[in-house]
């Protein structure tokens, strides 16, 4: 997953560089604008999923901090997990519906011959990756708790 994300970053940079160079030469490439948009979508959604592996998402913790240090940790993990899992499940469901519709209507990109379901696959894929990364971050946090317990003994 990290490799595909880095490849999409490199792809965006390359395509945008080509776009600028050819536009300055007076013969812009038609497909670069659309390709950079598609690659950017893949980069952003994969980056989002990767961010959940390290629990690097923004949170509003004002209400949770009122509970005290012990309950704060428990409640924040439960709420974070439920809301993230719910978000990813909704994203998975709607992404699947969108891709199925794109396949059914055989949508194609306008700038170059690419089936739009390939572009749209990032929605359900990033939802699956997000769920996997959320589980991975929970397991990592659990291991840290276990290590602390063993150190106290």
C-alpha positions as CSV (number, residue, x, y, z in Angstrom):
1,X,0.0,0.0,0.0
2,X,2.8,2.4,0.8
3,X,4.5,1.7,-2.5
4,X,1.3,2.4,-4.5
5,X,0.9,5.7,-2.6
6,X,4.5,6.7,-3.3
7,X,4.0,5.7,-7.0
8,X,1.0,7.9,-7.2
9,X,2.9,10.8,-5.7
10,X,5.7,10.3,-8.2
11,X,3.0,10.0,-11.0
12,X,1.4,13.3,-10.0
13,X,4.7,15.1,-9.9
14,X,5.8,13.6,-13.3
15,X,2.4,14.3,-15.0
16,X,2.2,17.9,-13.7
17,X,5.8,18.5,-14.7
18,X,5.0,17.2,-18.2
19,X,1.9,19.4,-18.3
20,X,3.9,22.6,-17.5
21,X,6.8,21.8,-19.9
22,X,4.5,21.1,-22.8
23,X,2.2,24.0,-22.1
24,X,5.3,26.3,-22.1
25,X,6.4,24.8,-25.4
26,X,3.0,25.7,-26.9
27,X,1.6,22.2,-27.4
28,X,-0.2,21.2,-24.2
29,X,-0.9,17.5,-23.6
30,X,-4.7,16.9,-23.4
31,X,-4.5,13.9,-21.0
32,X,-2.3,15.4,-18.3
33,X,-5.0,17.4,-16.4
34,X,-7.2,14.4,-16.0
35,X,-4.4,12.0,-15.2
36,X,-3.0,14.3,-12.5
37,X,-6.5,14.5,-11.0
38,X,-6.9,10.7,-11.0
39,X,-3.4,10.2,-9.5
40,X,-4.1,12.8,-6.9
41,X,-7.3,11.0,-5.8
42,X,-5.3,7.8,-5.4
43,X,-2.6,9.6,-3.5
44,X,-5.0,11.3,-1.1
45,X,-7.2,8.2,-0.3
46,X,-4.2,5.9,0.1
47,X,-2.6,8.5,2.3
48,X,-5.7,8.7,4.4
49,X,-5.8,4.9,5.0
50,X,-2.1,4.9,5.8
51,X,-2.6,7.7,8.3
52,X,-5.0,5.5,10.2
53,X,-2.3,2.8,10.7
54,X,-0.6,5.2,13.0
55,X,-3.8,6.8,14.4
56,X,-2.7,10.2,12.9
57,X,-6.2,11.5,12.3
58,X,-7.6,14.7,13.8
59,X,-9.8,14.3,16.9
60,X,-12.0,16.5,19.1
61,X,-11.1,15.5,22.6
62,X,-12.6,18.2,24.7
63,X,-15.5,16.1,26.0
64,X,-13.4,12.9,26.5
65,X,-10.8,14.8,28.7
66,X,-13.6,15.7,31.2
67,X,-13.8,12.0,32.1
68,X,-10.4,11.7,33.8
69,X,-7.2,9.9,32.7
70,X,-8.4,6.3,33.1
71,X,-11.8,6.7,31.4
72,X,-10.4,9.1,28.9
73,X,-8.1,6.4,27.4
74,X,-10.8,3.8,27.3
75,X,-13.6,6.0,25.9
76,X,-11.4,7.7,23.3
77,X,-10.3,4.3,21.9
78,X,-13.8,3.0,21.8
79,X,-15.3,6.1,20.2
80,X,-12.4,6.5,17.8
81,X,-12.7,2.9,16.7
82,X,-16.5,3.0,16.3
83,X,-16.6,6.2,14.3
84,X,-13.7,5.2,12.1
85,X,-15.0,1.8,11.4
86,X,-18.5,3.2,10.7
87,X,-17.0,5.8,8.3
88,X,-15.0,3.2,6.5
89,X,-18.0,0.8,6.2
90,X,-20.1,3.6,4.7
91,X,-17.3,4.5,2.4
92,X,-16.9,0.8,1.4
93,X,-20.6,0.4,0.7
94,X,-21.0,3.6,-1.3
95,X,-17.7,3.1,-3.2
96,X,-18.7,-0.4,-4.2
97,X,-22.1,0.9,-5.5
98,X,-20.3,3.7,-7.5
99,X,-17.8,1.2,-9.1
100,X,-20.6,-1.2,-9.9
101,X,-22.5,1.6,-11.6
102,X,-19.4,2.7,-13.5
103,X,-18.9,-0.9,-14.7
104,X,-22.5,-1.3,-15.7
105,X,-22.6,1.9,-17.7
106,X,-19.0,1.3,-19.1
107,X,-17.9,4.9,-18.2
108,X,-14.7,6.0,-19.8
109,X,-12.4,8.9,-19.0
110,X,-12.7,11.8,-21.4
111,X,-9.0,12.6,-21.8
112,X,-7.7,9.1,-22.6
113,X,-9.1,5.6,-22.9
114,X,-9.3,4.5,-19.2
115,X,-12.4,2.8,-17.7
116,X,-13.6,5.0,-14.8
117,X,-14.1,2.0,-12.6
118,X,-10.3,1.8,-12.3
119,X,-10.2,5.3,-11.0
120,X,-13.2,4.7,-8.7
121,X,-11.7,1.6,-7.2
122,X,-9.8,3.8,-4.8
123,X,-12.9,4.4,-2.8
124,X,-13.7,0.8,-1.7
125,X,-10.0,-0.1,-1.7
126,X,-9.0,2.8,0.6
127,X,-12.0,1.9,2.9
128,X,-10.7,-1.7,3.1
129,X,-7.1,-0.5,3.7
130,X,-8.5,2.0,6.3
131,X,-10.2,-0.8,8.2
132,X,-7.1,-2.9,8.1
133,X,-4.9,0.0,9.2
134,X,-7.4,0.8,12.0
135,X,-7.1,-2.8,13.3
136,X,-3.3,-2.6,13.0
137,X,-3.2,0.6,15.1
138,X,-5.4,-1.0,17.7
139,X,-3.2,-4.0,17.9
140,X,-0.1,-1.8,18.2
141,X,-1.8,0.2,21.0
142,X,-2.7,-3.0,22.8
143,X,0.9,-4.3,22.6
144,X,2.1,-1.0,24.1
145,X,-0.4,-1.4,27.0
146,X,0.8,-5.0,27.5
147,X,4.5,-3.9,27.6
148,X,3.7,-1.2,30.2
149,X,1.9,-3.8,32.4
150,X,4.9,-6.1,32.2
151,X,7.3,-3.3,33.0
152,X,5.3,-2.5,36.2
153,X,5.6,-6.0,37.5
